[in-house]
Amino acid sequence: MSLSSMLSGNAAEWGATLAPEGANFTLAAPNATSVDLCLFDEAGLTELQRLPLPAKTGDVWHGLLPGGRAGQVYGFRVHGPWAPERGHRFNPAKLLLDPYAREVLGRYDGSDLHWAHTPDSARGQQLPDSRDNAATALKARVCAPLPTVNPGPVVLPQQRVMYELHVKGFTRLHPGVPEALRGSYAGLAHPAAIAHLKALGVTTLSLMPVAFRADEERLQRLGLSNYWGYSPIAWSAPESRYWSGAAGSTPRTEFRAMVDALHAAGIEVILDVVYNHTGETDEFGPLLSLRGIDNGTYYHLEPGDASRYLNWTGCGNCVNLNHPVVLRTVMDSLRAWVTDYGVDGFRFDLAPVLARGTAETDYRFNPHAPLLMAIAQDPTLRNCVMVAEPWDIGPGGYQLGAFPPGWLEWNDRFRDTQRSAWLQHSTHRGALANRLAGSAEAFSPLRRAAYSSVNFVTAHDGFNLMDVVSYCHRHNDANGEGNRDGHGHNLSVNHGVEGCSEDELVVQARARHRRTLLAATLFSLGTPMLLAGDELGHSQGGNNNAYCQDNAITWLNWEATRHDLSSFVARAIALRRALLALQATGWWRSHAGEAGSGPVAMWALPDGRTLEADDWEAPQGGPLAVQLQPGTSEAVLLLLNPSASAQAFTLPAGDWHLCLDTASESVDADPASTVSPLFTVQADSLVLLSAGRPVF
């Protein structure tokens, strides 16, 4: 094909799209002077042709390749000024990955060949590197459209139970999944994996990042990787490392089949997405995509020194969602996950970064930021599940409760209060009651739904549940940072032994604390979220920042069954589903005449007395009871004893049936029997009673 045969095409559809006459290519690079489309052989090893995109409409360069078809491997070279001090890092010696890539070939190897600047460049005096990196650069493949998605399951928000998992770690050691599929999208779709999810009763998977990533150079030097996936370089391409490689499949088709299989089982799929930064890191990082396409457009740069990046993420850069080009790129990516794969929603990593303003507003968080407003009106996205991680490390970065109505938000205050109450005995009753009642002070009941708070005691970041009750200190030496990484404030206990123990009393105490924290999460008002493996008793050996551990530290061990609480979790979830008062149908009310649809909540001391002001603020906390829907057949009673000794509770009048007691290993309860009006709750235990008889 000659250079003159490239037609102007159109700028309407961004990325590489197929048309009857060929393949249309676009690239949004407002400050570029020209853009070359580079075509490669099927393996992506040899550059076959270099074709200048012949037209530019507004900010978008575009061209039509007659006869272009699915499977074509390509990349871009972008020409423009080399002026880091003005924010420009154009270097056509480096092949760049299409930010709209749907499938990526290769893997970033961490070498300095992929730097825009020479290896010996000094800070502030960086010079462009002239070495060509095409042979090993990441490349995109033109993809044919996937079939139209079928609607996913309908999960009522008040009944949602989220379950955070890592696609690889969940099945890498699963004995019921065929070896060839373990650790893959197909492995998660396997009946043995889905059977566990169904047995637990979770409704919604929150998958850790699956977008194609670029592991940081530092990790690669240590023989590690960004296992968690918070280092994206292609926002819309499924990570190929989780593809089984099965004949006739691709990462795209296998990911889609996984979503379809989970939907068929009635399970929603939410993706953890990272649009706040990319794997290009700071000014000394690699030139892989956005930095070379138009650095000053795609990233927030320091106002006084455009050669450096604003860094509210801690990962070296921040994506600038205030620019229309960047906003469209992210919106198109979100829509692609929904329309191509059937994804039901998103959890946004470091979400305040996405809603920060400009230098003129001191980059303050804006609840009406362009991305938030765009999602709210978008017909594809506005009904999806939207979850914010409501903090970053920038000024005023903690924004719990500040996201729009309809959004859910991770509530770390719930985590810290529960751990402090049950493990440290250092939280007053008022704080514990507030978290139990949905953290209303943060979520403004007049604006937000009762399910707005995502309640969790563990997540991927930090100790998992077994380690919360087994370690007082982090043990992160395997991460290669001298055990300095990871949070030092864990509110954990080790029950007298740091790490594993065969002492039966220690084992029992740890199991009781695990059961209590799980029950508190599932029975509190809001949207509960569990961490995969907590029910199995999986330990990370005290590593509370295992982001770079792609090994048995993070892979779930399905055969170590001594600490398995799966049956307990399944019963607790079933009770939440069976007992209407435990669902987030509305905010709890203080009396029947108060406006709202939620249950009436009556709080009491163990002797049955109503709490006075001093009782709420007692510094060492203490036992507490709350009755929901009193005087009705739907009434439930929660007895909480976050103290080191047993406590007798005087129960309200009526017949009460024992549903769950976290002091007991047994998950069986006789719904036909009633309990004594004076009921003893063991230390650090939670008891659930009902006026009716739950039927499962």
ABEGO torsion letter per residue (X at the ends): XBAAABBAEBAABBEBBBBAAEBBBBBBBAABABBBBBBBBAAGABBABBBBBABBBEABBBBBBBGBBBGBBBBBBBBEBBBAAAGBABBAABBBBBAABABBBEBBAGBAAABABBAABBBGABBBBABBAAAABBBBBBBBBBBBBBBBBBBBAAABBBBBBBAAAAAAABAABBAAABGBAAAAABAAAAAAAAAAGBABBBBBBABBBBBBAAAAAAGBBBAAGBBBABAABBBAAABAGBBGBBAAAAAAAAAAAAAAAGBBBBBBBBAABBAAEBAABBBABAAAABAAAABBBBAABAABBBBAAGAGBBBBAABAAAAAAAAAAAAAAAAAAGBAEBBBBGAAAAABBBAAAGGBBBAABAAAAAAAABAAAAABBBBBBABBABBGABABGABBBGBBBBBAAAAAAAAAAAAAGABBAAAAAAAAAGGAAAAGAAABBAAABBBBABBABEBBAAAAAABABBBAAAAGAGGABEBABAGBBAGGBBEBBABAAAAAAAAAAAAAAAAAAAABBEBBBBBBGAAAGBBAGGBABAAABBBAAABBBAABAAABAAAAAAAAAAAAAABAAABBABBBBABAABBEABBBBBBBBAAGBBBBAAAAABAAEEBBBBBBGBGBAABBBBBBBBBABBBBBBBBBEBBBBABBAABABABBBAABBBBABBBBBBGBBBBBBABBBBX
